[in-house]
Amino acid sequence: MLYRDEAIVLRTHKLGEADRIITLLTRQHGRVRAVAKGVRRTGSRFGSRLEPFTHVDLQLAEGRSLDVVTQAETITPFSDRLGQDYDRYTSGTVMLETADRLVVEEKEPAVQQFLLLVGGLRVMVAGERGPGQVLDSYLLRSLAVAGYAPTFEHCARCGTLPTAGGSHRWFNPSMGGVLCATCRIPGSASPATETIGVLGALLTGDWPVVEAAEERHLREASGLVSAYLAWHLERALRSLAYVER
């Protein structure tokens, strides 16, 4: 049975002498693993259309364990632009690995995750915002879509709001966000009030707040986002080690 879908290529690995197994995040069918036959040959009709970061329109044939790519047309070659900038490329690689880890069920619809990834890559290649902030915003939003939304306003444990004009001063990934002084547990971080504001802005897409923030608060926010991501994925991403944080 044949079906069509659009997808982002997340990763590839070799199969035999000329084939590749392609891991895709598709719009309607979620995470799909498929074989691209003969793609490593010089005269392959697919060529670079099935490389990581490529946004493609595909026709696939259903198989017993792996589907087979029968047609591929490029929609947006994100890799062309990302390959010109190391920081944007490495940040984009983290986005692909995050999507691969968060969408665990194969062929289960994950439309929001797909749209979020496509949108994040478009902003990344546009170059109008810092790659670190685009990445942090994507990570927080993708975690929220996956059911791990952090709270940066209400106490994650008791739900109380901070006093007017302030914010809760403690943050703990295992608790799901900020904590009030009463609910604070050992090992909680104590970020600056401005950093908590940056985190909230990254989650909601309030870019004027993010762009007005000082570098030290952006850096502190990045560290907390990485810790939150590692906690919910149960281990750090390999690609994150190459990103300047």
Disulfide bonds with the S-S distance in Angstrom:
none
